[in-house]
Amino acid sequence: MSGRTPARFAAAVGLAALMLVGATASPLRAQQAPQAPAAAESPQAKRGRLLYLQCRACHELQPSGAALVGPHLGGLVGRKVAGVEGFGYSSALRAQSFVWDRARLDAWLASPGKMVPGNTMAFAGVSGEADRAALIAYLETATR
């Protein structure tokens, strides 16, 4: 294993697998999730950063000008649903009137189609409660 410990090797293999899940067609995008400030990042948020790799194919953390499949997530917590100006939300999402908070994000990440039937997000959801909590912890920090 070229001087690597089994634990470091397993971690590297696991990270590589997550990076493949989050890979996009663009060769110019770095294949790791953007880092939130290290001092503010809990172990749960670090796990969330890895889980975000599956989201980044469609969502940027902050407004960037790049046209992706989904809206940017900047200012997500506390933002009105369907609140990114200029993004073509489904009529199902535009008909909603809530503000994104931890509970609504948890329900959305568990099953977008169940939370808002008729939305067009092509994502089955994150089944694990702990994984959803970790992803939300990361998003709270990284999308401020």
Sequence and secondary structure as in RCSB ss.txt:
>XXXX:A:sequence
MSGRTPARFAAAVGLAALMLVGATASPLRAQQAPQAPAAAESPQAKRGRLLYLQCRACHELQPSGAALVGPHLGG
LVGRKVAGVEGFGYSSALRAQSFVWDRARLDAWLASPGKMVPGNTMAFAGVSGEADRAALIAYLETATR
>XXXX:A:secstr
 TT  HHHHHHHHHHHHHHHHT  S TTS SS     GGG  HHHHHHHHHGGGTTTT  SS  S   SS   TT
 TT BTT STT    HHHHT   B  HHHHHHHHH HHHHSTT          HHHHHHHHHHHHHHT 
